[in-house]
């Protein structure tokens, strides 16, 4: 009887966890480019990883706990990254604040001046100019190509990932972000 109760308890916990995740990313919202979004079966804790902020200080993705976070790994030489950066800026303009943040992290050899010039040329002033010069954080997070977007829940756990470009200012992407932000 005790074994049966334990099995029932673990099954209920597993179903509850899956239901909670299903609430995180509504499959009905995965249309258009968002179909490429790979949703984690369970939220994944991230390995410790740091990056350099625009002011030279050290940052971490955990600095954004409490918010839904879209993390974009990119580089100035990456054509799809260049194309989607204004769209990410538009998402930040629409949703950014206490509940949501777009965090951009340039990977590789992009120096601060080159990143600043890139943002200036694109007329983007609302996204952070973070960098991961040695790609240590990107490697820890299994970022194997560019661009890569990670969606993090309010606890700083990865709930979804997209490798390759997307139309981040599309109705589907905006509906997805609005849905995640609306959740507790």
N, C-alpha and C positions, 0 to 999 in steps of 0.2 A: 504494500500500500504506500509506503514511504517513497519507493522508487517511482511509482505512478504519479504521486504528487509532485515530485521533483521534475519529472518529464513534462507534466502539464505546466508547471511554473516556467520552465525554460522555454517551452513552446510559446506561451503567452508573451514572455519577454521578447522573444525573437519576432513574433508577429507585431508586437507593439513598436519595436525598433524599425521594422520594415514599413509599417504604416507611417511612422514619423518621417522616414526618408521619402516615402511617396508624397507626403505633404510638402516636402522641400522642393522637389522638382516635379511639377504636374506634367505627366506625359502628354497631355493634350496641348501643352505649350511648345512641344518639340516639333515645330514645323519650319519650313524654309531651311535656311542655314542652320538653325538650331537643331535639326535632325542629326547633325554631326556631333552634337554634344554627348559625351560619354558620361552617363550618370553613375556614380559609385553606388554599389549595393548597400554599403553602409558608409557614413561619413568617416573619412580617413584623417587620423592625426598626422600632422606634418612633421617631418624631421626639423630640428633646429637649423635655421638658415638665416644668414644676415646679408644685408646689402648696404651700399653706401648711398646716403641721401645727398641731395644737391648741395647742402651746406657742408658736406664732408663727414658728418656724424654717421654713426651706425644705426641702421634700422632693422626691424624684423617684421615678418607678417603678423606676428602675435601682437604687435603694437596696435593693430586694428580690431582686436576682439571687441565684440559688442555690435559690430556692423556686418552686414553682408558685404563681401569684398570680391571684386573682379580683379584678379591679378593678371597682367599682360606681360609676358616675356617677349621682347622684341629687340631689333637692332636697326640702326640707321640705314644699313646697306640692304635690308630685307624689303623688297618691293611690296609684298602683301602687308607687311607691318606698316609701311608708309601709307598704304591705302586705307587701312582700318583705323589709324590713330585719330583722325578727325571724328570718326564715328564714336570712338571711346570717349573723346572729349564731350561729344553731344550727350552721351549717357551720363557722364559726370555732371554736366550742366543740369540735366533733367532730374536726376535722382540723388546726386551727391549731397552729403550732409551727415547728420547724426546717425542715419540708418544704412547708408550705402557709401562705398568708396571705390573708385577705380585706382588701382596701384599699378603703375608702369615700372618695369625693371628692364633696363637695357642690359643685354648680355654681351660678353666678348670685349672687344677692344675699343668700343666707343668711348672717347674721352669726354669730360664734362663740356668742353667748348663745342665739340661736334654735336652733342645732344642738345645743348642750348640753342645752337644755330638751327638744328632740325625743328625744334619746337617753335622757334621764332619764324622760320619759313612757313610753317603750317599754321601760324597764328594761334597756337595753343598755349594758354596760360593757366589752365585749371587742373593740369595733371602733374604729378610729381616726376622729377627727373632723376629717379633712382638708377643705380647701376650695380651690376654684378660682374666686375671686371674679370675675375678669374673663373667665372661661371661655376663657382663652388655651390651656390644655392641652386642654380639651375640643374646641375648634375644631381644634387641630393633629391630634387623633386622630379627627376626623370624627364626633364625638358630636353627632348632629343632633336627638335627642329624648331623653326620659328615661322609664324608666331604661335605661341601657346597661351591659352587662357585657362586659369583655374578659377572656379567659383568656390568661395569659402563661406561657410555658415557663420553665425554670430559667435560660435565657439572657436573659430579659427581652423575648422576642419574642412578638408576638401570634399565637396559634394558632387562636383562635376568638372570635366576637363574637355577642352576643345583644342585639337591640334590642327593648324591651318587657319586660313583666313575666314572671316565671317562678316556678315553685314550687321554690325552692332547697332545701327540706328534703325533697323527694320522694325516693323510692328511686332513681329514674333519675339525679337530680342528684348524690346521694351516691355512687352507683356510678361516675359519670363522674369526680368529684373523686378518689375512691379510686384509680381506674385511673391518672389522671395523676400522683398522688403516688407510686404504686408504681413508676413508671418512673424509670430513671436519668437 
